[in-house]
Amino acid sequence: MQICFFEDQLLHRFHPLTLTRPVDDLRLGITTIREKWEQELDATRSARLLRNQFQGLFEQGSISDSEPCTWINARYLPSQTLLGQIQELDVGSSLQNAEGVIAAKVDGPTSTKWHQENKPQFKSLMVLETDEFNPLQHLWDLFQLNREQIAADIKRFDKKSSGNARISTEAVLEQEDQIYIEEGAVIEPGAILMADTGPIFIGRNATVSAGAIIKGPVAIGEDSVVKMGARIYDATTIGPVCKAGGEISNSIFHSYSNKGHEGYVGNSLIGQWCNIGAGTNTSNLKNNYSTIRLTEWKSRQEEETGQQFIGTIMGDHSKTAINVQLNTGTVCGVSCNIFTSDFPRNSSPPSPGWAPT
């Protein structure tokens, strides 16, 4: 099967993270949305439509005109029911709900033309209506769904422990059958991995340093380092090539980002190439326990989320200085540098040269 990902009119809801990546490149669980679909559909060829600013930066892939292509809205996550309905689609038909197209199956020549023009024409297809599937609606859906997606990815990718990991005899692994440690990973003396509340995945060549405590479900990406004495709570993903220290709960670090020192990050989304300075803390709960208002990226107006727990959303290449205190529901744009002795404002626009799209 060949597949192609597309974005829809609600793309802006996932800014600032999607200012610098396609929606299918968002990470939750262990992998990106794209990787989940490729695995589930056993894709032999994978492509995507790209916004103009991403041309040449992300792989667009290609479509063969010799077989039909399955088009997938990148805001949807694979489930067994949705996979079944997609696989049953006839060529020339689409699966839609009130929000638009979920998926479609289109012949090879037409798909090739749409891909080259960077614009699909779904209106020409037969419509199968459904109200059964819910897409990602908001950024906070990512960390709220992270717990279940860590477990789903372990099953989806058939993760197993490797005999070539280096696990100290002085480390504590509670419910070891739910702990998956890949080749080259190191678990140092005094590290505690507790999988009693959910599975733990430690990626290839990752290190869990002495005295670190991890309580599942948690995913630590390949080549990442959990620093000495770190406390990583459930529903957290530390992406590839990250450093994680201090206290982290129900958060996602995409990749190449560092929080190497003390401080708390909770109910947060951290992009790529970010650095959280020593002593930086994110507030994820208001003092009066009321729901949180978040700055909507397109309108720049505060909107009610209905959520009680949201920490910080940080775009790629952003940084905080030491001891920065980030207020509840803070949104940082791309390439922000946050340093202040007071609470910074709740919304930091991107540095010059980055504009919402």
C-alpha positions as CSV (number, residue, x, y, z in Angstrom):
1,M,0.0,0.0,0.0
2,Q,1.1,3.6,-0.7
3,I,-0.1,6.4,1.5
4,C,-0.1,10.2,1.4
5,F,-0.7,12.6,4.3
6,F,-2.5,15.9,4.0
7,E,-3.3,18.7,6.4
8,D,-6.7,20.4,6.8
9,Q,-8.1,23.8,7.7
10,L,-7.5,23.4,11.5
11,L,-3.7,23.2,11.0
12,H,-3.3,26.5,13.0
13,R,-4.6,24.9,16.2
14,F,-1.3,23.1,16.4
15,H,1.0,26.1,16.1
16,P,3.6,26.9,17.2
17,L,4.8,23.3,16.9
18,T,3.5,23.1,13.3
19,L,5.1,26.3,12.3
20,T,8.2,24.2,11.8
21,R,6.9,20.7,10.9
22,P,4.0,19.0,9.1
23,V,1.2,17.7,11.4
24,D,2.2,14.1,10.6
25,D,5.6,14.8,12.2
26,L,4.1,15.6,15.6
27,R,5.3,13.1,18.2
28,L,3.1,11.3,20.8
29,G,3.7,7.9,22.4
30,I,7.0,6.7,21.1
31,T,6.8,7.8,17.5
32,T,5.4,10.4,15.2
33,I,1.9,10.2,13.7
34,R,3.4,9.4,10.3
35,E,5.4,6.4,11.6
36,K,2.3,5.0,13.3
37,W,0.3,4.9,10.1
38,E,3.2,3.6,8.0
39,Q,3.5,0.7,10.5
40,E,-0.2,-0.1,10.7
41,L,-0.8,0.0,7.0
42,D,2.5,-1.7,6.1
43,A,3.2,1.1,3.7
44,T,5.6,0.3,0.9
45,R,5.6,4.0,-0.2
46,S,4.9,7.1,1.9
47,A,4.4,10.7,0.7
48,R,3.0,14.0,2.0
49,L,1.7,17.3,0.8
50,L,4.0,20.1,2.1
51,R,3.3,23.8,2.7
52,N,5.5,26.1,0.6
53,Q,7.8,27.0,3.4
54,F,8.7,23.3,4.0
55,Q,9.6,22.5,0.4
56,G,13.2,21.2,0.4
57,L,13.2,20.9,4.2
58,F,11.1,17.9,4.7
59,E,10.9,14.8,2.5
60,Q,7.8,15.0,0.2
61,G,8.1,11.4,-1.0
62,S,6.6,10.2,-4.3
63,I,3.5,8.4,-5.5
64,S,3.5,5.6,-8.1
65,D,0.8,5.8,-10.7
66,S,0.7,2.0,-11.0
67,E,-1.5,1.5,-7.9
68,P,-4.1,3.3,-5.8
69,C,-2.9,5.6,-3.0
70,T,-4.6,5.9,0.4
71,W,-4.8,9.6,1.5
72,I,-4.8,10.2,5.3
73,N,-5.7,13.3,7.3
74,A,-2.7,13.8,9.6
75,R,-4.9,14.8,12.5
76,Y,-6.2,11.3,12.9
77,L,-4.5,8.5,14.9
78,P,-4.8,4.9,13.7
79,S,-7.3,2.7,15.6
80,Q,-8.4,-0.8,14.7
81,T,-11.9,0.4,13.7
82,L,-10.5,3.2,11.5
83,L,-7.9,1.0,9.9
84,G,-10.6,-1.5,9.0
85,Q,-12.8,1.1,7.3
86,I,-9.9,2.6,5.4
87,Q,-8.8,-0.8,4.1
88,E,-12.4,-1.4,2.9
89,L,-12.6,1.9,0.9
90,D,-13.1,1.5,-2.8
91,V,-11.0,3.4,-5.2
92,G,-12.6,6.8,-5.9
93,S,-14.2,7.1,-2.4
94,S,-13.6,9.0,0.7
95,L,-14.4,8.6,4.4
96,Q,-15.7,11.9,5.8
97,N,-17.4,13.4,8.8
98,A,-18.7,16.9,9.7
99,E,-15.1,18.2,9.9
100,G,-14.1,17.0,6.5
101,V,-12.1,14.2,4.9
102,I,-10.6,11.6,7.2
103,A,-9.2,9.3,4.5
104,A,-9.6,8.5,0.8
105,K,-8.5,6.0,-1.8
106,V,-7.6,7.4,-5.1
107,D,-6.2,5.8,-8.3
108,G,-2.5,6.2,-8.9
109,P,-2.5,8.7,-11.9
110,T,-4.9,11.0,-10.1
111,S,-2.9,10.8,-6.8
112,T,0.3,11.5,-8.7
113,K,-1.3,14.6,-10.2
114,W,-2.6,15.8,-6.9
115,H,0.8,15.2,-5.2
116,Q,2.6,17.1,-8.0
117,E,0.2,20.0,-7.8
118,N,0.3,19.9,-4.0
119,K,-3.5,20.1,-3.8
120,P,-6.0,17.2,-3.5
121,Q,-9.5,17.5,-5.1
122,F,-11.6,15.3,-2.7
123,K,-14.9,16.9,-3.9
124,S,-14.7,14.6,-6.9
125,L,-14.9,11.5,-4.8
126,M,-17.9,9.4,-3.6
127,V,-18.5,10.2,0.1
128,L,-19.0,7.7,2.9
129,E,-20.2,9.5,6.0
130,T,-19.3,8.6,9.5
131,D,-19.3,10.2,13.0
132,E,-17.4,7.4,14.6
133,F,-13.9,8.9,14.7
134,N,-12.5,11.9,16.6
135,P,-9.4,13.7,15.3
136,L,-6.8,15.6,17.3
137,Q,-8.5,18.9,18.0
138,H,-6.1,20.9,20.1
139,L,-2.4,20.8,21.1
140,W,-3.2,19.5,24.6
141,D,-4.7,16.4,23.1
142,L,-1.2,15.3,22.5
143,F,-0.1,15.0,26.1
144,Q,-3.6,13.9,27.2
145,L,-3.4,10.9,24.8
146,N,0.2,10.2,25.5
147,R,-0.4,7.6,28.1
148,E,-2.5,5.3,25.8
149,Q,-0.2,5.9,22.8
150,I,2.9,4.8,24.6
151,A,1.3,1.5,25.3
152,A,-0.2,1.3,21.8
153,D,3.2,2.0,20.2
154,I,4.9,-0.8,22.2
155,K,2.3,-3.2,20.9
156,R,2.1,-1.6,17.4
157,F,5.9,-1.9,16.8
158,D,6.2,-5.2,18.7
159,K,8.9,-3.7,21.1
160,K,11.0,-6.2,22.9
161,S,13.9,-6.0,25.3
162,S,17.4,-6.7,23.9
163,G,19.9,-9.0,25.4
164,N,22.6,-6.4,24.5
165,A,21.5,-3.7,27.0
166,R,23.7,-3.0,30.0
167,I,21.5,-3.1,33.1
168,S,23.2,-2.8,36.5
169,T,22.5,-5.4,39.1
170,E,21.9,-2.5,41.5
171,A,19.1,-1.1,39.4
172,V,15.5,-1.8,40.4
173,L,13.1,-2.9,37.7
174,E,9.6,-3.4,39.1
175,Q,7.2,-5.5,36.9
176,E,10.1,-6.2,34.5
177,D,7.9,-7.9,31.9
178,Q,6.4,-4.4,31.2
179,I,9.8,-2.8,30.7
180,Y,11.3,-2.8,27.2
181,I,15.0,-1.9,26.9
182,E,16.6,-1.8,23.5
183,E,20.1,-2.6,22.3
184,G,22.9,-0.5,23.7
185,A,20.8,1.1,26.4
186,V,22.4,1.6,29.9
187,I,20.6,1.4,33.2
188,E,23.0,2.6,35.9
189,P,23.2,1.6,39.6
190,G,20.4,2.9,41.7
191,A,18.0,3.7,38.9
192,I,14.4,2.7,39.6
193,L,12.0,1.8,36.8
194,M,8.5,1.2,38.0
195,A,6.1,-0.3,35.4
196,D,3.3,-1.1,37.9
197,T,1.1,1.7,36.4
198,G,2.1,1.3,32.8
199,P,4.9,0.1,30.5
200,I,8.3,1.7,30.2
201,F,10.2,1.9,26.9
202,I,14.0,2.7,26.8
203,G,15.2,3.3,23.3
204,R,18.5,2.2,21.6
205,N,21.6,3.6,23.2
206,A,19.7,5.6,25.8
207,T,21.0,6.1,29.3
208,V,19.1,6.1,32.6
209,S,21.6,7.5,35.0
210,A,22.2,6.5,38.7
211,G,19.4,7.4,41.0
212,A,16.9,8.3,38.4
213,I,13.3,7.3,39.0
214,I,10.8,6.5,36.1
215,K,7.2,5.6,36.7
216,G,5.4,4.3,33.6
217,P,3.9,4.6,31.1
218,V,7.0,6.5,29.9
219,A,9.0,6.4,26.6
220,I,12.7,7.4,26.5
221,G,13.9,7.9,22.9
222,E,17.1,6.5,21.4
223,D,20.4,8.3,22.4
224,S,18.6,10.2,25.2
225,V,20.0,10.6,28.7
226,V,17.9,10.7,31.9
227,K,20.1,12.6,34.3
228,M,21.1,11.5,37.8
229,G,18.3,11.9,40.3
230,A,15.7,12.8,37.7
231,R,12.0,12.0,38.4
232,I,10.1,11.1,35.3
233,Y,6.3,10.6,36.0
234,D,3.7,8.7,33.9
235,A,2.5,9.7,30.5
236,T,5.8,11.3,29.5
237,T,7.8,11.0,26.3
238,I,11.4,12.1,26.0
239,G,12.1,12.0,22.3
240,P,15.4,11.0,20.6
241,V,18.7,12.7,21.6
242,C,17.3,14.6,24.6
243,K,18.5,15.2,28.1
244,A,16.0,15.0,30.9
245,G,16.6,16.1,34.5
246,G,14.7,17.4,37.5
247,E,10.9,16.6,37.5
248,I,8.9,15.9,34.4
249,S,5.2,14.8,34.3
250,N,2.8,14.1,31.5
251,S,4.9,16.0,28.9
252,I,6.4,15.4,25.5
253,F,9.8,16.5,24.4
254,H,10.1,16.1,20.6
255,S,13.8,15.6,20.0
256,Y,17.2,17.3,20.5
257,S,15.9,19.2,23.4
258,N,17.4,19.5,26.9
259,K,16.2,19.9,30.4
260,G,19.3,18.9,32.2
261,H,18.8,20.4,35.6
262,E,16.3,20.8,38.5
263,G,12.9,22.3,37.9
264,Y,9.4,21.1,37.0
265,V,7.8,20.6,33.6
266,G,4.3,19.3,33.6
267,N,1.4,18.9,31.1
268,S,3.7,20.5,28.5
269,L,4.8,20.1,24.9
270,I,8.4,21.0,24.1
271,G,9.6,21.2,20.5
272,Q,13.0,20.4,18.9
273,W,16.3,22.0,19.8
274,C,14.8,23.7,23.0
275,N,16.8,24.2,26.2
276,I,15.1,24.6,29.6
277,G,17.5,26.5,31.9
278,A,18.3,25.4,35.4
279,G,15.6,26.1,37.9
280,T,13.0,26.8,35.3
281,N,9.5,25.7,36.4
282,T,6.2,25.4,34.5
283,S,3.0,26.0,36.3
284,N,0.3,23.7,35.1
285,L,-2.5,24.5,37.5
286,K,-4.0,27.8,38.5
287,N,-4.1,28.8,42.2
288,N,-7.9,29.0,42.1
289,Y,-8.2,25.6,40.3
290,S,-10.2,27.2,37.5
291,T,-9.9,26.2,33.8
292,I,-7.2,27.7,31.7
293,R,-7.4,30.2,28.9
294,L,-4.8,29.8,26.2
295,T,-3.8,32.2,23.5
296,E,-5.2,31.0,20.1
297,W,-2.5,31.3,17.6
298,K,-4.4,32.7,14.6
299,S,-6.5,35.3,16.4
300,R,-3.9,36.0,19.2
301,Q,-6.9,36.2,21.6
302,E,-7.3,34.2,24.8
303,E,-9.7,31.3,24.5
304,E,-11.3,29.1,27.1
305,T,-9.9,25.6,26.9
306,G,-12.0,23.9,29.5
307,Q,-8.8,22.2,30.8
308,Q,-7.6,22.4,34.4
309,F,-4.0,21.3,33.6
310,I,-1.9,22.9,30.9
311,G,1.7,23.9,31.4
312,T,3.9,25.3,28.5
313,I,3.7,24.8,24.8
314,M,7.2,25.7,23.4
315,G,8.1,26.0,19.7
316,D,11.3,24.8,18.2
317,H,14.7,26.4,19.1
318,S,13.3,28.3,22.1
319,K,15.1,28.6,25.4
320,T,14.7,29.8,29.0
321,A,17.3,31.3,31.2
322,I,18.0,30.0,34.7
323,N,15.2,30.3,37.3
324,V,12.5,31.4,34.8
325,Q,9.0,30.8,36.2
326,L,6.5,30.0,33.3
327,N,2.9,30.7,34.2
328,T,0.0,28.4,33.6
329,G,-0.9,28.0,29.9
330,T,2.2,29.7,28.5
331,V,2.7,29.5,24.7
332,C,6.2,30.2,23.4
333,G,6.8,30.7,19.6
334,V,9.8,29.6,17.5
335,S,13.3,30.7,18.5
336,C,12.1,32.6,21.7
337,N,14.7,33.4,24.3
338,I,12.9,33.9,27.7
339,F,14.7,35.6,30.5
340,T,13.1,37.7,33.3
341,S,13.0,38.0,37.1
342,D,9.2,38.2,36.9
343,F,6.6,36.0,35.2
344,P,6.9,36.3,31.5
345,R,3.8,37.0,29.5
346,N,1.7,34.0,28.7
347,S,2.2,34.2,25.0
348,S,5.6,34.9,23.3
349,P,5.4,35.4,19.6
350,P,8.1,33.9,17.3
351,S,11.3,35.9,16.8
352,P,11.5,38.1,13.8
353,G,11.2,36.2,10.5
354,W,8.6,33.8,11.8
355,A,4.9,34.6,11.2
356,P,1.8,32.5,11.8
357,T,0.5,30.7,8.7
